[in-house]
């Protein structure tokens, strides 16, 4: 008689983005304070909150647009502390801005590609 160990559930999650105690202040305003988040590689994650709650600042910190005042951002296992902001898109994080003006003379697809 042989005994095989039971399959153990995988308790480790594959994260594409992790933040550890990240903070960003603008003078006395604490836009993001000691925020730790783990975003799984698969699925859809949304950031929801009222105006002024730090959503845009959070995205700017993830994409390297703004420097951190504290903490660490890890994208695909690479700490943003060791890369330049212009290299962050190579890790898969980019920042785009909402633009509602369209070019009437070109197709929908071409309008999307302009962004």
RODRENGU-782953 format. One record per residue (C-alpha): residue number from 0; residue in three letters; chain; x negated, y negated, z negated. Coordinates in Angstrom, 2 decimals. Layout:
N
+-----+-----+---+---------+---------+---------+
:   k :   r : c :       x :       y :       z :
+-----+-----+---+---------+---------+---------+
: NUM : ALA : A :       X :       Y :       Z :
...
+-----+-----+---+---------+---------+---------+
# end
This chain:
115
+-----+-----+---+---------+---------+---------+
:   k :   r : c :       x :       y :       z :
+-----+-----+---+---------+---------+---------+
:   0 : UNK : A :    0.00 :    0.00 :    0.00 :
:   1 : UNK : A :   -1.35 :   -3.42 :    0.96 :
:   2 : UNK : A :   -0.23 :   -6.69 :   -0.44 :
:   3 : UNK : A :   -0.32 :   -9.83 :    1.66 :
:   4 : UNK : A :   -0.17 :  -13.24 :    0.01 :
:   5 : UNK : A :    3.08 :  -15.06 :    0.63 :
:   6 : UNK : A :    2.95 :  -17.90 :    3.10 :
:   7 : UNK : A :    2.63 :  -21.13 :    1.19 :
:   8 : UNK : A :    4.58 :  -24.14 :    2.39 :
:   9 : UNK : A :    2.43 :  -26.86 :    3.88 :
:  10 : UNK : A :    2.58 :  -29.66 :    1.35 :
:  11 : UNK : A :    0.20 :  -31.94 :    3.22 :
:  12 : UNK : A :    1.80 :  -34.40 :    5.58 :
:  13 : UNK : A :    0.10 :  -35.60 :    8.74 :
:  14 : UNK : A :    0.13 :  -39.38 :    8.47 :
:  15 : UNK : A :   -0.76 :  -41.78 :   11.24 :
:  16 : UNK : A :   -0.70 :  -44.84 :    8.97 :
:  17 : UNK : A :   -1.52 :  -45.13 :    5.29 :
:  18 : UNK : A :   -1.86 :  -48.23 :    3.18 :
:  19 : UNK : A :   -3.33 :  -48.26 :   -0.30 :
:  20 : UNK : A :   -2.53 :  -51.24 :   -2.52 :
:  21 : UNK : A :   -2.67 :  -53.76 :    0.35 :
:  22 : UNK : A :   -2.14 :  -57.42 :   -0.48 :
:  23 : UNK : A :   -1.94 :  -60.71 :    1.38 :
:  24 : UNK : A :   -1.43 :  -64.12 :   -0.18 :
:  25 : UNK : A :   -0.89 :  -67.50 :    1.43 :
:  26 : UNK : A :   -1.82 :  -69.92 :   -1.32 :
:  27 : UNK : A :    0.53 :  -69.18 :   -4.21 :
:  28 : UNK : A :    2.89 :  -67.15 :   -1.99 :
:  29 : UNK : A :    2.42 :  -63.40 :   -2.35 :
:  30 : UNK : A :    3.66 :  -62.14 :    1.01 :
:  31 : UNK : A :    2.54 :  -58.54 :    0.38 :
:  32 : UNK : A :    1.37 :  -57.36 :   -3.01 :
:  33 : UNK : A :   -0.23 :  -53.97 :   -3.78 :
:  34 : UNK : A :    1.84 :  -52.09 :   -1.18 :
:  35 : UNK : A :    1.10 :  -48.39 :   -0.68 :
:  36 : UNK : A :    2.87 :  -46.63 :    2.19 :
:  37 : UNK : A :    2.35 :  -43.38 :    4.10 :
:  38 : UNK : A :    3.96 :  -43.22 :    7.54 :
:  39 : UNK : A :    4.25 :  -39.74 :    9.08 :
:  40 : UNK : A :    2.90 :  -39.15 :   12.56 :
:  41 : UNK : A :    6.20 :  -37.74 :   13.79 :
:  42 : UNK : A :    9.56 :  -39.43 :   13.59 :
:  43 : UNK : A :   10.70 :  -42.99 :   13.52 :
:  44 : UNK : A :    9.95 :  -45.36 :   10.66 :
:  45 : UNK : A :   11.55 :  -48.76 :   10.28 :
:  46 : UNK : A :   10.72 :  -51.76 :    8.16 :
:  47 : UNK : A :   13.83 :  -53.49 :    6.90 :
:  48 : UNK : A :   14.22 :  -56.52 :    4.66 :
:  49 : UNK : A :   15.53 :  -60.05 :    4.43 :
:  50 : UNK : A :   13.79 :  -63.07 :    5.92 :
:  51 : UNK : A :   10.63 :  -63.89 :    4.01 :
:  52 : UNK : A :   10.20 :  -60.41 :    2.53 :
:  53 : UNK : A :    6.81 :  -59.79 :    4.17 :
:  54 : UNK : A :    7.75 :  -57.56 :    7.12 :
:  55 : UNK : A :    5.82 :  -59.54 :    9.73 :
:  56 : UNK : A :    2.87 :  -59.96 :    7.39 :
:  57 : UNK : A :    2.85 :  -56.19 :    6.83 :
:  58 : UNK : A :    2.79 :  -55.52 :   10.59 :
:  59 : UNK : A :    0.05 :  -58.15 :   11.03 :
:  60 : UNK : A :   -2.03 :  -56.41 :    8.36 :
:  61 : UNK : A :   -1.52 :  -52.99 :   10.00 :
:  62 : UNK : A :   -2.57 :  -54.29 :   13.39 :
:  63 : UNK : A :   -5.60 :  -56.23 :   12.15 :
:  64 : UNK : A :   -4.13 :  -59.61 :   13.14 :
:  65 : UNK : A :   -4.49 :  -60.78 :    9.53 :
:  66 : UNK : A :   -7.32 :  -59.81 :    7.18 :
:  67 : UNK : A :   -6.44 :  -58.05 :    3.94 :
:  68 : UNK : A :   -6.86 :  -59.84 :    0.63 :
:  69 : UNK : A :   -7.04 :  -56.45 :   -1.06 :
:  70 : UNK : A :   -6.46 :  -52.77 :   -0.53 :
:  71 : UNK : A :   -7.03 :  -50.56 :    2.49 :
:  72 : UNK : A :   -5.28 :  -49.69 :    5.76 :
:  73 : UNK : A :   -6.05 :  -46.30 :    7.31 :
:  74 : UNK : A :   -5.04 :  -45.59 :   10.93 :
:  75 : UNK : A :   -5.51 :  -42.00 :   12.09 :
:  76 : UNK : A :   -8.02 :  -41.43 :    9.31 :
:  77 : UNK : A :  -10.08 :  -44.54 :   10.10 :
:  78 : UNK : A :  -10.25 :  -47.37 :    7.58 :
:  79 : UNK : A :   -9.71 :  -50.79 :    9.14 :
:  80 : UNK : A :  -12.51 :  -52.04 :    6.91 :
:  81 : UNK : A :  -15.02 :  -50.44 :    9.28 :
:  82 : UNK : A :  -13.62 :  -51.71 :   12.60 :
:  83 : UNK : A :  -13.25 :  -55.14 :   14.16 :
:  84 : UNK : A :   -9.73 :  -56.50 :   14.69 :
:  85 : UNK : A :  -10.19 :  -56.32 :   18.47 :
:  86 : UNK : A :  -10.85 :  -52.55 :   18.16 :
:  87 : UNK : A :   -7.61 :  -51.79 :   16.27 :
:  88 : UNK : A :   -5.55 :  -51.28 :   19.46 :
:  89 : UNK : A :   -7.92 :  -48.44 :   20.37 :
:  90 : UNK : A :   -6.67 :  -46.71 :   17.20 :
:  91 : UNK : A :   -3.08 :  -47.04 :   18.41 :
:  92 : UNK : A :   -1.84 :  -50.10 :   16.53 :
:  93 : UNK : A :   -0.88 :  -53.21 :   18.44 :
:  94 : UNK : A :    1.17 :  -56.28 :   17.69 :
:  95 : UNK : A :    3.71 :  -57.68 :   20.11 :
:  96 : UNK : A :    6.03 :  -60.61 :   19.68 :
:  97 : UNK : A :    9.70 :  -60.82 :   20.50 :
:  98 : UNK : A :   10.09 :  -62.66 :   23.76 :
:  99 : UNK : A :   13.60 :  -63.26 :   25.02 :
: 100 : UNK : A :   12.73 :  -65.28 :   28.10 :
: 101 : UNK : A :   12.80 :  -63.20 :   31.26 :
: 102 : UNK : A :   11.48 :  -63.74 :   34.74 :
: 103 : UNK : A :   14.54 :  -63.88 :   37.00 :
: 104 : UNK : A :   12.53 :  -63.20 :   40.15 :
: 105 : UNK : A :   11.21 :  -59.77 :   39.13 :
: 106 : UNK : A :   12.74 :  -56.42 :   38.18 :
: 107 : UNK : A :   13.59 :  -55.23 :   34.66 :
: 108 : UNK : A :   10.64 :  -52.84 :   34.82 :
: 109 : UNK : A :    8.26 :  -55.62 :   35.80 :
: 110 : UNK : A :    9.59 :  -57.78 :   32.94 :
: 111 : UNK : A :    8.81 :  -54.92 :   30.54 :
: 112 : UNK : A :    5.34 :  -54.45 :   31.99 :
: 113 : UNK : A :    4.55 :  -58.16 :   31.52 :
: 114 : UNK : A :    4.89 :  -57.70 :   27.77 :
+-----+-----+---+---------+---------+---------+
# end
